[in-house]
Amino acid sequence: MRFYSVHVNGKRSALVKDGFSWPAFFLGPLWLAWKGLWWPLAAWLAYYLLARYGLPAAAQTPVGLAVMLLLGLEGNNLLRWQLAREGWREVGVIAAADEMTARFKWQQAQGT
């Protein structure tokens, strides 16, 4: 069972899964750009430039893995942060097996 936070903005709703984000872990900057997380993407680009031109070769792999792990662990929280910045309100949490079931449960709770 997974948990999804429910965010609303007017009549629109968005669900954000709680937990590790594998796409953020493996695809990093592409995932950030796809989700419109521009500030975290700028931070990732700053890290990339630092790693490319400022870190010793022995430190590049451990730091790179740490950044990937951080994105995986905090990717969905970054989505929640972005939604809050855009004026979305978090109104609840839904437990469901997958996102489609969670969306169905949310629509049923709203009577639509």
Backbone as XML, in Angstrom:
<?xml version="1.0"?>
<chain id="A" units="angstrom">
  <residue number="1" name="MET">
    <atom name="N" x="0.847" y="-1.175" z="0.000"/>
    <atom name="CA" x="0.000" y="0.000" z="0.000"/>
    <atom name="C" x="0.894" y="1.240" z="0.000"/>
  </residue>
  <residue number="2" name="ARG">
    <atom name="N" x="0.585" y="2.173" z="-0.872"/>
    <atom name="CA" x="1.332" y="3.422" z="-0.947"/>
    <atom name="C" x="0.457" y="4.560" z="-0.452"/>
  </residue>
  <residue number="3" name="PHE">
    <atom name="N" x="1.116" y="5.632" z="-0.058"/>
    <atom name="CA" x="0.407" y="6.817" z="0.388"/>
    <atom name="C" x="0.658" y="7.938" z="-0.605"/>
  </residue>
  <residue number="4" name="TYR">
    <atom name="N" x="-0.397" y="8.698" z="-0.890"/>
    <atom name="CA" x="-0.333" y="9.823" z="-1.813"/>
    <atom name="C" x="-0.891" y="11.049" z="-1.116"/>
  </residue>
  <residue number="5" name="SER">
    <atom name="N" x="-0.166" y="12.162" z="-1.183"/>
    <atom name="CA" x="-0.721" y="13.405" z="-0.662"/>
    <atom name="C" x="-1.574" y="14.031" z="-1.761"/>
  </residue>
  <residue number="6" name="VAL">
    <atom name="N" x="-2.688" y="14.623" z="-1.363"/>
    <atom name="CA" x="-3.628" y="15.224" z="-2.305"/>
    <atom name="C" x="-3.492" y="16.740" z="-2.209"/>
  </residue>
  <residue number="7" name="HIS">
    <atom name="N" x="-3.291" y="17.362" z="-3.362"/>
    <atom name="CA" x="-3.128" y="18.813" z="-3.444"/>
    <atom name="C" x="-4.198" y="19.354" z="-4.379"/>
  </residue>
  <residue number="8" name="VAL">
    <atom name="N" x="-4.826" y="20.474" z="-3.985"/>
    <atom name="CA" x="-5.867" y="21.068" z="-4.817"/>
    <atom name="C" x="-5.544" y="22.522" z="-5.108"/>
  </residue>
  <residue number="9" name="ASN">
    <atom name="N" x="-5.993" y="22.941" z="-6.274"/>
    <atom name="CA" x="-5.890" y="24.334" z="-6.702"/>
    <atom name="C" x="-7.139" y="24.603" z="-7.520"/>
  </residue>
  <residue number="10" name="GLY">
    <atom name="N" x="-8.144" y="25.199" z="-6.864"/>
    <atom name="CA" x="-9.432" y="25.371" z="-7.523"/>
    <atom name="C" x="-10.090" y="24.021" z="-7.687"/>
  </residue>
  <residue number="11" name="LYS">
    <atom name="N" x="-10.464" y="23.686" z="-8.923"/>
    <atom name="CA" x="-11.097" y="22.396" z="-9.187"/>
    <atom name="C" x="-10.091" y="21.330" z="-9.606"/>
  </residue>
  <residue number="12" name="ARG">
    <atom name="N" x="-8.845" y="21.707" z="-9.749"/>
    <atom name="CA" x="-7.814" y="20.751" z="-10.146"/>
    <atom name="C" x="-7.221" y="20.075" z="-8.922"/>
  </residue>
  <residue number="13" name="SER">
    <atom name="N" x="-6.796" y="18.836" z="-9.101"/>
    <atom name="CA" x="-6.144" y="18.112" z="-8.007"/>
    <atom name="C" x="-4.891" y="17.421" z="-8.540"/>
  </residue>
  <residue number="14" name="ALA">
    <atom name="N" x="-3.945" y="17.220" z="-7.647"/>
    <atom name="CA" x="-2.707" y="16.520" z="-7.982"/>
    <atom name="C" x="-2.381" y="15.561" z="-6.848"/>
  </residue>
  <residue number="15" name="LEU">
    <atom name="N" x="-1.869" y="14.407" z="-7.211"/>
    <atom name="CA" x="-1.441" y="13.411" z="-6.229"/>
    <atom name="C" x="0.073" y="13.285" z="-6.302"/>
  </residue>
  <residue number="16" name="VAL">
    <atom name="N" x="0.702" y="13.228" z="-5.129"/>
    <atom name="CA" x="2.152" y="13.042" z="-5.062"/>
    <atom name="C" x="2.423" y="11.851" z="-4.160"/>
  </residue>
  <residue number="17" name="LYS">
    <atom name="N" x="3.108" y="10.861" z="-4.721"/>
    <atom name="CA" x="3.427" y="9.641" z="-3.978"/>
    <atom name="C" x="4.418" y="9.946" z="-2.862"/>
  </residue>
  <residue number="18" name="ASP">
    <atom name="N" x="4.229" y="9.279" z="-1.747"/>
    <atom name="CA" x="5.174" y="9.378" z="-0.648"/>
    <atom name="C" x="6.237" y="8.311" z="-0.835"/>
  </residue>
  <residue number="19" name="GLY">
    <atom name="N" x="7.474" y="8.656" z="-0.557"/>
    <atom name="CA" x="8.534" y="7.657" z="-0.638"/>
    <atom name="C" x="9.557" y="7.949" z="-1.716"/>
  </residue>
  <residue number="20" name="PHE">
    <atom name="N" x="10.378" y="6.955" z="-1.983"/>
    <atom name="CA" x="11.511" y="7.074" z="-2.896"/>
    <atom name="C" x="11.036" y="7.266" z="-4.331"/>
  </residue>
  <residue number="21" name="SER">
    <atom name="N" x="11.714" y="8.148" z="-5.067"/>
    <atom name="CA" x="11.395" y="8.397" z="-6.471"/>
    <atom name="C" x="12.494" y="7.813" z="-7.353"/>
  </residue>
  <residue number="22" name="TRP">
    <atom name="N" x="12.209" y="6.658" z="-7.947"/>
    <atom name="CA" x="13.197" y="6.029" z="-8.826"/>
    <atom name="C" x="13.500" y="6.868" z="-10.067"/>
  </residue>
  <residue number="23" name="PRO">
    <atom name="N" x="12.501" y="7.496" z="-10.700"/>
    <atom name="CA" x="12.845" y="8.340" z="-11.854"/>
    <atom name="C" x="13.775" y="9.491" z="-11.475"/>
  </residue>
  <residue number="24" name="ALA">
    <atom name="N" x="13.561" y="10.101" z="-10.310"/>
    <atom name="CA" x="14.447" y="11.189" z="-9.867"/>
    <atom name="C" x="15.851" y="10.656" z="-9.605"/>
  </residue>
  <residue number="25" name="PHE">
    <atom name="N" x="15.949" y="9.452" z="-9.070"/>
    <atom name="CA" x="17.250" y="8.838" z="-8.785"/>
    <atom name="C" x="18.019" y="8.565" z="-10.073"/>
  </residue>
  <residue number="26" name="PHE">
    <atom name="N" x="17.365" y="7.935" z="-11.050"/>
    <atom name="CA" x="18.069" y="7.521" z="-12.260"/>
    <atom name="C" x="18.188" y="8.623" z="-13.315"/>
  </residue>
  <residue number="27" name="LEU">
    <atom name="N" x="17.194" y="9.497" z="-13.400"/>
    <atom name="CA" x="17.166" y="10.481" z="-14.485"/>
    <atom name="C" x="17.495" y="11.900" z="-14.038"/>
  </residue>
  <residue number="28" name="GLY">
    <atom name="N" x="17.652" y="12.118" z="-12.744"/>
    <atom name="CA" x="18.067" y="13.389" z="-12.160"/>
    <atom name="C" x="17.618" y="14.649" z="-12.873"/>
  </residue>
  <residue number="29" name="PRO">
    <atom name="N" x="18.501" y="15.273" z="-13.656"/>
    <atom name="CA" x="18.172" y="16.561" z="-14.261"/>
    <atom name="C" x="17.017" y="16.484" z="-15.260"/>
  </residue>
  <residue number="30" name="LEU">
    <atom name="N" x="16.881" y="15.379" z="-15.969"/>
    <atom name="CA" x="15.748" y="15.247" z="-16.899"/>
    <atom name="C" x="14.429" y="15.226" z="-16.136"/>
  </residue>
  <residue number="31" name="TRP">
    <atom name="N" x="14.400" y="14.504" z="-15.026"/>
    <atom name="CA" x="13.193" y="14.437" z="-14.207"/>
    <atom name="C" x="12.863" y="15.809" z="-13.627"/>
  </residue>
  <residue number="32" name="LEU">
    <atom name="N" x="13.890" y="16.522" z="-13.147"/>
    <atom name="CA" x="13.670" y="17.870" z="-12.597"/>
    <atom name="C" x="13.086" y="18.803" z="-13.652"/>
  </residue>
  <residue number="33" name="ALA">
    <atom name="N" x="13.631" y="18.754" z="-14.869"/>
    <atom name="CA" x="13.120" y="19.610" z="-15.947"/>
    <atom name="C" x="11.697" y="19.206" z="-16.332"/>
  </residue>
  <residue number="34" name="TRP">
    <atom name="N" x="11.424" y="17.903" z="-16.421"/>
    <atom name="CA" x="10.095" y="17.417" z="-16.787"/>
    <atom name="C" x="9.036" y="17.887" z="-15.792"/>
  </residue>
  <residue number="35" name="LYS">
    <atom name="N" x="9.402" y="17.900" z="-14.516"/>
    <atom name="CA" x="8.461" y="18.309" z="-13.475"/>
    <atom name="C" x="8.421" y="19.828" z="-13.264"/>
  </residue>
  <residue number="36" name="GLY">
    <atom name="N" x="9.290" y="20.558" z="-13.944"/>
    <atom name="CA" x="9.301" y="22.019" z="-13.811"/>
    <atom name="C" x="9.922" y="22.504" z="-12.515"/>
  </residue>
  <residue number="37" name="LEU">
    <atom name="N" x="10.821" y="21.728" z="-11.959"/>
    <atom name="CA" x="11.496" y="22.094" z="-10.711"/>
    <atom name="C" x="12.774" y="22.862" z="-11.057"/>
  </residue>
  <residue number="38" name="TRP">
    <atom name="N" x="12.617" y="24.127" z="-11.399"/>
    <atom name="CA" x="13.722" y="24.906" z="-11.959"/>
    <atom name="C" x="14.787" y="25.250" z="-10.927"/>
  </residue>
  <residue number="39" name="TRP">
    <atom name="N" x="14.408" y="25.589" z="-9.697"/>
    <atom name="CA" x="15.423" y="25.902" z="-8.677"/>
    <atom name="C" x="16.255" y="24.677" z="-8.321"/>
  </residue>
  <residue number="40" name="PRO">
    <atom name="N" x="15.635" y="23.542" z="-8.086"/>
    <atom name="CA" x="16.460" y="22.349" z="-7.848"/>
    <atom name="C" x="17.313" y="21.974" z="-9.064"/>
  </residue>
  <residue number="41" name="LEU">
    <atom name="N" x="16.793" y="22.220" z="-10.276"/>
    <atom name="CA" x="17.587" y="21.947" z="-11.475"/>
    <atom name="C" x="18.801" y="22.872" z="-11.532"/>
  </residue>
  <residue number="42" name="ALA">
    <atom name="N" x="18.618" y="24.138" z="-11.161"/>
    <atom name="CA" x="19.745" y="25.072" z="-11.122"/>
    <atom name="C" x="20.786" y="24.614" z="-10.102"/>
  </residue>
  <residue number="43" name="ALA">
    <atom name="N" x="20.325" y="24.101" z="-8.962"/>
    <atom name="CA" x="21.255" y="23.579" z="-7.952"/>
    <atom name="C" x="21.986" y="22.355" z="-8.494"/>
  </residue>
  <residue number="44" name="TRP">
    <atom name="N" x="21.281" y="21.487" z="-9.233"/>
    <atom name="CA" x="21.930" y="20.322" z="-9.808"/>
    <atom name="C" x="22.988" y="20.749" z="-10.830"/>
  </residue>
  <residue number="45" name="LEU">
    <atom name="N" x="22.673" y="21.748" z="-11.646"/>
    <atom name="CA" x="23.648" y="22.236" z="-12.628"/>
    <atom name="C" x="24.878" y="22.836" z="-11.937"/>
  </residue>
  <residue number="46" name="ALA">
    <atom name="N" x="24.660" y="23.536" z="-10.824"/>
    <atom name="CA" x="25.793" y="24.078" z="-10.065"/>
    <atom name="C" x="26.656" y="22.933" z="-9.532"/>
  </residue>
  <residue number="47" name="TYR">
    <atom name="N" x="25.997" y="21.880" z="-9.025"/>
    <atom name="CA" x="26.744" y="20.696" z="-8.570"/>
    <atom name="C" x="27.535" y="20.106" z="-9.730"/>
  </residue>
  <residue number="48" name="TYR">
    <atom name="N" x="26.886" y="19.973" z="-10.899"/>
    <atom name="CA" x="27.556" y="19.375" z="-12.054"/>
    <atom name="C" x="28.809" y="20.157" z="-12.444"/>
  </residue>
  <residue number="49" name="LEU">
    <atom name="N" x="28.688" y="21.482" z="-12.466"/>
    <atom name="CA" x="29.851" y="22.309" z="-12.808"/>
    <atom name="C" x="30.951" y="22.162" z="-11.758"/>
  </residue>
  <residue number="50" name="LEU">
    <atom name="N" x="30.552" y="22.121" z="-10.496"/>
    <atom name="CA" x="31.536" y="21.919" z="-9.428"/>
    <atom name="C" x="32.217" y="20.570" z="-9.575"/>
  </residue>
  <residue number="51" name="ALA">
    <atom name="N" x="31.434" y="19.536" z="-9.834"/>
    <atom name="CA" x="32.005" y="18.195" z="-9.970"/>
    <atom name="C" x="32.916" y="18.120" z="-11.186"/>
  </residue>
  <residue number="52" name="ARG">
    <atom name="N" x="32.520" y="18.761" z="-12.252"/>
    <atom name="CA" x="33.291" y="18.694" z="-13.497"/>
    <atom name="C" x="34.605" y="19.456" z="-13.402"/>
  </residue>
  <residue number="53" name="TYR">
    <atom name="N" x="34.558" y="20.619" z="-12.727"/>
    <atom name="CA" x="35.737" y="21.493" z="-12.753"/>
    <atom name="C" x="36.382" y="21.735" z="-11.395"/>
  </residue>
  <residue number="54" name="GLY">
    <atom name="N" x="35.736" y="21.334" z="-10.295"/>
    <atom name="CA" x="36.285" y="21.683" z="-8.997"/>
    <atom name="C" x="36.565" y="20.535" z="-8.054"/>
  </residue>
  <residue number="55" name="LEU">
    <atom name="N" x="35.995" y="19.384" z="-8.313"/>
    <atom name="CA" x="36.197" y="18.251" z="-7.407"/>
    <atom name="C" x="37.334" y="17.363" z="-7.895"/>
  </residue>
  <residue number="56" name="PRO">
    <atom name="N" x="38.109" y="16.827" z="-6.979"/>
    <atom name="CA" x="39.114" y="15.842" z="-7.385"/>
    <atom name="C" x="38.427" y="14.597" z="-7.946"/>
  </residue>
  <residue number="57" name="ALA">
    <atom name="N" x="39.089" y="13.911" z="-8.820"/>
    <atom name="CA" x="38.511" y="12.733" z="-9.481"/>
    <atom name="C" x="38.043" y="11.687" z="-8.471"/>
  </residue>
  <residue number="58" name="ALA">
    <atom name="N" x="38.763" y="11.522" z="-7.377"/>
    <atom name="CA" x="38.409" y="10.516" z="-6.377"/>
    <atom name="C" x="37.103" y="10.851" z="-5.656"/>
  </residue>
  <residue number="59" name="ALA">
    <atom name="N" x="36.721" y="12.115" z="-5.638"/>
    <atom name="CA" x="35.502" y="12.523" z="-4.932"/>
    <atom name="C" x="34.284" y="12.575" z="-5.848"/>
  </residue>
  <residue number="60" name="GLN">
    <atom name="N" x="34.475" y="12.550" z="-7.165"/>
    <atom name="CA" x="33.357" y="12.722" z="-8.083"/>
    <atom name="C" x="32.318" y="11.612" z="-7.985"/>
  </residue>
  <residue number="61" name="THR">
    <atom name="N" x="32.755" y="10.376" z="-7.913"/>
    <atom name="CA" x="31.795" y="9.263" z="-7.843"/>
    <atom name="C" x="31.014" y="9.253" z="-6.534"/>
  </residue>
  <residue number="62" name="PRO">
    <atom name="N" x="31.662" y="9.362" z="-5.365"/>
    <atom name="CA" x="30.859" y="9.366" z="-4.134"/>
    <atom name="C" x="29.911" y="10.562" z="-4.042"/>
  </residue>
  <residue number="63" name="VAL">
    <atom name="N" x="30.362" y="11.718" z="-4.475"/>
    <atom name="CA" x="29.489" y="12.905" z="-4.427"/>
    <atom name="C" x="28.343" y="12.737" z="-5.418"/>
  </residue>
  <residue number="64" name="GLY">
    <atom name="N" x="28.628" y="12.210" z="-6.603"/>
    <atom name="CA" x="27.576" y="11.965" z="-7.590"/>
    <atom name="C" x="26.529" y="10.997" z="-7.083"/>
  </residue>
  <residue number="65" name="LEU">
    <atom name="N" x="26.963" y="9.924" z="-6.443"/>
    <atom name="CA" x="26.014" y="8.964" z="-5.873"/>
    <atom name="C" x="25.197" y="9.591" z="-4.747"/>
  </residue>
  <residue number="66" name="ALA">
    <atom name="N" x="25.832" y="10.440" z="-3.956"/>
    <atom name="CA" x="25.110" y="11.121" z="-2.870"/>
    <atom name="C" x="24.027" y="12.038" z="-3.440"/>
  </residue>
  <residue number="67" name="VAL">
    <atom name="N" x="24.348" y="12.748" z="-4.510"/>
    <atom name="CA" x="23.358" y="13.639" z="-5.137"/>
    <atom name="C" x="22.213" y="12.812" z="-5.727"/>
  </residue>
  <residue number="68" name="MET">
    <atom name="N" x="22.526" y="11.701" z="-6.378"/>
    <atom name="CA" x="21.477" y="10.831" z="-6.923"/>
    <atom name="C" x="20.579" y="10.298" z="-5.812"/>
  </residue>
  <residue number="69" name="LEU">
    <atom name="N" x="21.181" y="9.871" z="-4.709"/>
    <atom name="CA" x="20.415" y="9.355" z="-3.579"/>
    <atom name="C" x="19.540" y="10.446" z="-2.971"/>
  </residue>
  <residue number="70" name="LEU">
    <atom name="N" x="20.088" y="11.639" z="-2.843"/>
    <atom name="CA" x="19.309" y="12.757" z="-2.311"/>
    <atom name="C" x="18.108" y="13.067" z="-3.197"/>
  </residue>
  <residue number="71" name="LEU">
    <atom name="N" x="18.305" y="13.069" z="-4.512"/>
    <atom name="CA" x="17.176" y="13.300" z="-5.420"/>
    <atom name="C" x="16.133" y="12.199" z="-5.295"/>
  </residue>
  <residue number="72" name="GLY">
    <atom name="N" x="16.573" y="10.959" z="-5.184"/>
    <atom name="CA" x="15.629" y="9.860" z="-5.027"/>
    <atom name="C" x="14.829" y="9.961" z="-3.743"/>
  </residue>
  <residue number="73" name="LEU">
    <atom name="N" x="15.511" y="10.303" z="-2.661"/>
    <atom name="CA" x="14.842" y="10.400" z="-1.361"/>
    <atom name="C" x="13.932" y="11.614" z="-1.252"/>
  </residue>
  <residue number="74" name="GLU">
    <atom name="N" x="14.335" y="12.728" z="-1.815"/>
    <atom name="CA" x="13.606" y="13.982" z="-1.623"/>
    <atom name="C" x="12.856" y="14.477" z="-2.863"/>
  </residue>
  <residue number="75" name="GLY">
    <atom name="N" x="12.913" y="13.726" z="-3.957"/>
    <atom name="CA" x="12.270" y="14.168" z="-5.190"/>
    <atom name="C" x="10.792" y="14.483" z="-5.028"/>
  </residue>
  <residue number="76" name="ASN">
    <atom name="N" x="10.045" y="13.590" z="-4.389"/>
    <atom name="CA" x="8.616" y="13.828" z="-4.222"/>
    <atom name="C" x="8.341" y="14.988" z="-3.259"/>
  </residue>
  <residue number="77" name="ASN">
    <atom name="N" x="9.222" y="15.184" z="-2.282"/>
    <atom name="CA" x="9.071" y="16.350" z="-1.410"/>
    <atom name="C" x="9.333" y="17.642" z="-2.182"/>
  </residue>
  <residue number="78" name="LEU">
    <atom name="N" x="10.249" y="17.599" z="-3.144"/>
    <atom name="CA" x="10.467" y="18.768" z="-3.998"/>
    <atom name="C" x="9.215" y="19.081" z="-4.807"/>
  </residue>
  <residue number="79" name="LEU">
    <atom name="N" x="8.510" y="18.041" z="-5.257"/>
    <atom name="CA" x="7.244" y="18.266" z="-5.961"/>
    <atom name="C" x="6.219" y="18.938" z="-5.054"/>
  </residue>
  <residue number="80" name="ARG">
    <atom name="N" x="6.122" y="18.476" z="-3.819"/>
    <atom name="CA" x="5.187" y="19.092" z="-2.867"/>
    <atom name="C" x="5.549" y="20.553" z="-2.623"/>
  </residue>
  <residue number="81" name="TRP">
    <atom name="N" x="6.842" y="20.819" z="-2.487"/>
    <atom name="CA" x="7.331" y="22.189" z="-2.280"/>
    <atom name="C" x="6.940" y="23.069" z="-3.466"/>
  </residue>
  <residue number="82" name="GLN">
    <atom name="N" x="7.121" y="22.558" z="-4.682"/>
    <atom name="CA" x="6.785" y="23.320" z="-5.882"/>
    <atom name="C" x="5.283" y="23.601" z="-5.943"/>
  </residue>
  <residue number="83" name="LEU">
    <atom name="N" x="4.482" y="22.597" z="-5.643"/>
    <atom name="CA" x="3.031" y="22.801" z="-5.647"/>
    <atom name="C" x="2.629" y="23.864" z="-4.626"/>
  </residue>
  <residue number="84" name="ALA">
    <atom name="N" x="3.206" y="23.837" z="-3.439"/>
    <atom name="CA" x="2.901" y="24.839" z="-2.413"/>
    <atom name="C" x="3.299" y="26.233" z="-2.891"/>
  </residue>
  <residue number="85" name="ARG">
    <atom name="N" x="4.440" y="26.342" z="-3.555"/>
    <atom name="CA" x="4.887" y="27.633" z="-4.085"/>
    <atom name="C" x="3.923" y="28.168" z="-5.144"/>
  </residue>
  <residue number="86" name="GLU">
    <atom name="N" x="3.273" y="27.265" z="-5.874"/>
    <atom name="CA" x="2.341" y="27.659" z="-6.925"/>
    <atom name="C" x="0.921" y="27.871" z="-6.407"/>
  </residue>
  <residue number="87" name="GLY">
    <atom name="N" x="0.723" y="27.768" z="-5.090"/>
    <atom name="CA" x="-0.581" y="28.051" z="-4.507"/>
    <atom name="C" x="-1.477" y="26.845" z="-4.299"/>
  </residue>
  <residue number="88" name="TRP">
    <atom name="N" x="-0.973" y="25.650" z="-4.511"/>
    <atom name="CA" x="-1.761" y="24.452" z="-4.265"/>
    <atom name="C" x="-1.810" y="24.197" z="-2.757"/>
  </residue>
  <residue number="89" name="ARG">
    <atom name="N" x="-2.947" y="23.692" z="-2.282"/>
    <atom name="CA" x="-3.097" y="23.350" z="-0.864"/>
    <atom name="C" x="-3.106" y="21.837" z="-0.706"/>
  </residue>
  <residue number="90" name="GLU">
    <atom name="N" x="-2.384" y="21.362" z="0.295"/>
    <atom name="CA" x="-2.436" y="19.933" z="0.612"/>
    <atom name="C" x="-3.657" y="19.707" z="1.494"/>
  </residue>
  <residue number="91" name="VAL">
    <atom name="N" x="-4.559" y="18.822" z="1.035"/>
    <atom name="CA" x="-5.819" y="18.644" z="1.750"/>
    <atom name="C" x="-5.990" y="17.267" z="2.375"/>
  </residue>
  <residue number="92" name="GLY">
    <atom name="N" x="-5.090" y="16.353" z="2.088"/>
    <atom name="CA" x="-5.244" y="15.038" z="2.693"/>
    <atom name="C" x="-4.254" y="14.033" z="2.163"/>
  </residue>
  <residue number="93" name="VAL">
    <atom name="N" x="-4.434" y="12.816" z="2.651"/>
    <atom name="CA" x="-3.582" y="11.696" z="2.255"/>
    <atom name="C" x="-4.496" y="10.524" z="1.920"/>
  </residue>
  <residue number="94" name="ILE">
    <atom name="N" x="-4.138" y="9.811" z="0.854"/>
    <atom name="CA" x="-4.909" y="8.638" z="0.435"/>
    <atom name="C" x="-3.970" y="7.441" z="0.384"/>
  </residue>
  <residue number="95" name="ALA">
    <atom name="N" x="-4.429" y="6.316" z="0.904"/>
    <atom name="CA" x="-3.682" y="5.061" z="0.807"/>
    <atom name="C" x="-4.296" y="4.235" z="-0.313"/>
  </residue>
  <residue number="96" name="ALA">
    <atom name="N" x="-3.450" y="3.800" z="-1.240"/>
    <atom name="CA" x="-3.934" y="3.001" z="-2.364"/>
    <atom name="C" x="-2.787" y="2.176" z="-2.938"/>
  </residue>
  <residue number="97" name="ALA">
    <atom name="N" x="-3.134" y="1.184" z="-3.738"/>
    <atom name="CA" x="-2.127" y="0.320" z="-4.345"/>
    <atom name="C" x="-1.344" y="1.034" z="-5.442"/>
  </residue>
  <residue number="98" name="ASP">
    <atom name="N" x="-2.009" y="1.937" z="-6.169"/>
    <atom name="CA" x="-1.345" y="2.673" z="-7.242"/>
    <atom name="C" x="-2.012" y="4.034" z="-7.413"/>
  </residue>
  <residue number="99" name="GLU">
    <atom name="N" x="-1.436" y="4.860" z="-8.275"/>
    <atom name="CA" x="-1.932" y="6.231" z="-8.430"/>
    <atom name="C" x="-3.335" y="6.267" z="-9.020"/>
  </residue>
  <residue number="100" name="MET">
    <atom name="N" x="-3.641" y="5.377" z="-9.951"/>
    <atom name="CA" x="-4.974" y="5.375" z="-10.555"/>
    <atom name="C" x="-6.041" y="5.057" z="-9.511"/>
  </residue>
  <residue number="101" name="THR">
    <atom name="N" x="-5.769" y="4.110" z="-8.637"/>
    <atom name="CA" x="-6.712" y="3.776" z="-7.569"/>
    <atom name="C" x="-6.839" y="4.940" z="-6.594"/>
  </residue>
  <residue number="102" name="ALA">
    <atom name="N" x="-5.730" y="5.587" z="-6.284"/>
    <atom name="CA" x="-5.771" y="6.748" z="-5.385"/>
    <atom name="C" x="-6.608" y="7.857" z="-5.991"/>
  </residue>
  <residue number="103" name="ARG">
    <atom name="N" x="-6.435" y="8.118" z="-7.297"/>
    <atom name="CA" x="-7.220" y="9.157" z="-7.971"/>
    <atom name="C" x="-8.707" y="8.807" z="-7.937"/>
  </residue>
  <residue number="104" name="PHE">
    <atom name="N" x="-9.029" y="7.527" z="-8.166"/>
    <atom name="CA" x="-10.417" y="7.072" z="-8.110"/>
    <atom name="C" x="-11.001" y="7.293" z="-6.720"/>
  </residue>
  <residue number="105" name="LYS">
    <atom name="N" x="-10.238" y="6.926" z="-5.684"/>
    <atom name="CA" x="-10.702" y="7.132" z="-4.310"/>
    <atom name="C" x="-10.948" y="8.608" z="-4.018"/>
  </residue>
  <residue number="106" name="TRP">
    <atom name="N" x="-10.052" y="9.464" z="-4.511"/>
    <atom name="CA" x="-10.202" y="10.908" z="-4.289"/>
    <atom name="C" x="-11.463" y="11.419" z="-4.984"/>
  </residue>
  <residue number="107" name="GLN">
    <atom name="N" x="-11.698" y="10.983" z="-6.220"/>
    <atom name="CA" x="-12.892" y="11.416" z="-6.937"/>
    <atom name="C" x="-14.161" y="10.928" z="-6.244"/>
  </residue>
  <residue number="108" name="GLN">
    <atom name="N" x="-14.131" y="9.717" z="-5.707"/>
    <atom name="CA" x="-15.272" y="9.194" z="-4.968"/>
    <atom name="C" x="-15.519" y="10.011" z="-3.702"/>
  </residue>
  <residue number="109" name="ALA">
    <atom name="N" x="-14.457" y="10.392" z="-3.026"/>
    <atom name="CA" x="-14.594" y="11.192" z="-1.802"/>
    <atom name="C" x="-15.166" y="12.581" z="-2.109"/>
  </residue>
  <residue number="110" name="GLN">
    <atom name="N" x="-14.872" y="13.084" z="-3.314"/>
    <atom name="CA" x="-15.383" y="14.399" z="-3.702"/>
    <atom name="C" x="-16.783" y="14.325" z="-4.285"/>
  </residue>
  <residue number="111" name="GLY">
    <atom name="N" x="-17.268" y="13.117" z="-4.551"/>
    <atom name="CA" x="-18.604" y="12.957" z="-5.103"/>
    <atom name="C" x="-18.678" y="13.258" z="-6.585"/>
  </residue>
  <residue number="112" name="THR">
    <atom name="N" x="-17.548" y="13.149" z="-7.297"/>
    <atom name="CA" x="-17.572" y="13.409" z="-8.746"/>
    <atom name="C" x="-17.462" y="12.133" z="-9.530"/>
  </residue>
</chain>
